Amino acid sequence: MEDDIRIVSINEENIDKEGFFCLKSRKKADGYLQKKEWLLERFKEGLKLHILYQGKRSFAFIEYLPGEYAWRAVNAAGTMFIHCIWTVGKGQKSGFAKRLLAICEHDAREAGMNGVTVLTSSSPWLVDAPFFISQGYQAVDQAPPSFKLLAKKFNDAPDPTLPKNWDERLQSYSDGLTIVHAAQCPYVPDAIMHIQNAADELGINSRTVALDSATQIREQAPSAYGIFNVVYNSRLLSYTYLLKKDLIKLLGDELDLIGQ
C-alpha cells in the first residue's frame, strides 16, 4: 500500500541502526565496516543516501553526492553525481527507483547545480542507460568497454565528461594481474578474494592497488567505474567479480603457462 512506504535518509546518527542497504546481514564483514567508515567521511562532503522501505523491508536505495567528490573516473563538477541506485525483488517493478531519482534531482535543483550525472553500463554492477533515458537523461560521453555517461541538465552548462587517456592509465598496471580498488562498494573485498583465489589456482601472481580518494580515482583509475578494476599486463579484464573460469576465458592464449 502507498501509505506503507517510507524513505529513510542515512546519516552519522542513524547508520548503526539503519545500515546502508548492502550487506545488512553481515555487519561485521570487512566490506561493511570499510563502507561505513567511508560513508562517515563522505557525509561531510554532502553525500546523501536514502533507503526506501515498504513495511519493514527495504527494497531500494540511492547514493549520490556533488560531482567534484564522485568516486568514479568522471569530470562532473557542478552536477549531482549518482554512485548507485538499486532495487530488489518486487521493488524492481514498483516505481521505487523513479521515486528515489526524483529526490536526487530535487536536491540538485535546490543546491543550484547544473544537473544530475550518472555512469551506466550494460554489464553488471551499474544500472544500464535505458532506465535513465526514460527519465529524460541523455548520453554525453562514453568509455571502454561499455560505459556511458548520462546527464539531465538543468541549464546550458558544459556537458560532464570522461577521461580519454585509458591506454596511458593502463600502462601503469603492466606487471601481471593487478586489482585496483576503493572502499565505495562494500562488495569489493569479497570480489578481491575471489579473484586472488582464482589467480592462485592458475599460478598467476596478483597484487592489489588501493585508490584512497576521489582525486586518485579521477586521475589514476584504469576504467570509468574507478572503484574496482582487474588489469592483466595493461589490459582491462573486468570491473566485476571474476571466478577461475572467467579468468581462463578472458586471458585465453596468455594462459599457456597452465596448459590451456
URWO-V870688 format. One record per run of one state. SS is the DSSP state (2 for helix, 1 for strand, 0 for the rest). FROM is the first residue (numbers start at 1). TO is the last residue. Records with the same first field share a line. If there is no record, write none. Layout:
SS = FROM-TO, FROM-TO
//
This chain:
0 = 1-1, 10-14, 19-29, 46-47, 55-56, 70-73, 76-79, 88-88, 94-95, 111-114, 122-128, 134-137, 144-146, 154-160, 163-165, 174-176, 182-187, 203-205, 211-213, 221-227, 233-234, 239-243, 259-260
2 = 2-4, 15-18, 30-45, 67-69, 89-93, 96-110, 129-133, 166-173, 188-202, 214-220, 244-258
1 = 5-9, 48-54, 57-66, 74-75, 80-87, 115-121, 138-143, 147-153, 161-162, 177-181, 206-210, 228-232, 235-238
//
